[in-house]
Amino acid sequence: MTAGTGSGRGAWPLARRVAAIEPFHVMVLLARAHELEAAGRSIIHMEIGEPDFATPEPVRAAGARAIEQGKIFYTPALGMPALRRAIAGFYRTRHGVEVAPERIIVTPGASGALLLAMAALVNPGDEVLLADPGYPANRHFVRLMDGTPVAVAVGPDSNYQLQCAHLEQHWSSRTVAALVATPSNPTGTLLAPDELDAMARFVAQRGGVLIVDEIYHGLVYSEETQTALALRDDVFVINSFSKYFNMTGWRLGWMVAPARYVEVIDRLAQNFFLAAPTPAQYAALAAFDPATLALLDARRDEFRARRDFLLPALRELGFGVPQQPQGAFYIYANCSRFTDDSFKFARDLLEEAGVAIAPGVDFGAHEAAAHVRFAYTRPVAVLEEGVRRIAKFLGK
């Protein structure tokens, strides 16, 4: 039996858009890694972008109290007013930016925020510009709305980021938005504030919208990067409690939307989700306590130490990393010295050396076969063992 076209004549119904939704290839490797571990093998995990730190205790306790007290019912679709005010306060204290709580939408993960943004902006056939390489789900959110993701090849010359020059080259009459990420996944690079401002001005002049993924804000290793909200208030900003706040499984994120879009997004959120998880929202209120933020900043310093070990170690082994990651917890490395098939390289590295990494094919098409991503989401001692295994695998 084959997938149908909706005709009902001997085929099972399946939307055509599904054909364009690709799987995460790294999940195949992760499943195999778990099989090997179940068989007694030791596996060094550097494939998944999830902090290894537990959610801070005050946050866990706040979530548990909410459940014990029966605070488990729906909140408003845009989120608990107290949490929206707390997020606004975080922008004030951390970034020196005043953001009206009414513009803040609490969502089921940052993915929920991105889905809402695309639903509000994209009509069938509309184009959204994205960097290649970039986070794979972003292009699929566009496709889910029957839009067209336009992947723009980026490399070391632009710090693996879209630049205003890219927008000028690729913007068309069908383009409605551009999506950038700073810091980015998979490269950990940043957009300079002046470049971000130029892009926002260009997009506004064309009648479009700039969407800025700031999910890895807080995990920047030089100085705290500036939020796009410090530059303009007509951009969509996406953030998350998953990465810096170490709350991946709580499935909680947020979006700051231009005021004119809030009512539309409210309607969409009511119909898509009803609301973000209630216990997670109560838990997140404790994430902004000064003691919790101090702990999270110390964990950020640990991520920096991991980067500072792993980056020179990979370069010494022969991987090409022309740009130092400035944030997040990834190293996007050129492996063409060793292979012309990054997925096979990652699979062989797992099977033979017990080290799991992500192949470049998950992050786009531009030189994907020549790149792999390392996530430094393990202690330095574990990373050291991973480097020893990789060196042995490479015959070093």
Buried (B, 14 or more C-beta within 10 A) or exposed (E): EEEBEEEEEEEEEEEEBEEBBEEBBBEBBBEBBEEBBEEEEEBBBBBBBBBBBEBBEBBBEBBEBBEEEEBEEEBBBBBBBBBBBBBBEBBEEBBEBEBEBBBBBBBBBBBBBBBBBBBBBBEEEBBBBBBBBBBBBBBBBBBBBBBBBBBBEBBEEBBBBBBBEBBEEBBEEEBBBBBBBBBBBBBBBBBBBEBBBBBBBBBBEBEBBBBBBBBBBBBBBEEEBBBBBBBBBBBBBBBBBBBBBBBBEBBBBBBBBBEEBBEBBBEBBEEBBEBBBBBBBBBBBBBBBEEBBEBBEEBBEBBBBBBBBBBEBBBEBBBBBEBBBBBBBBBBBBBBEBBEBBBEBBBBBBBEBBBBBBBBBBBBEBBBBBBBBBBBBBEBEBBBBBBBBBBEBBEE
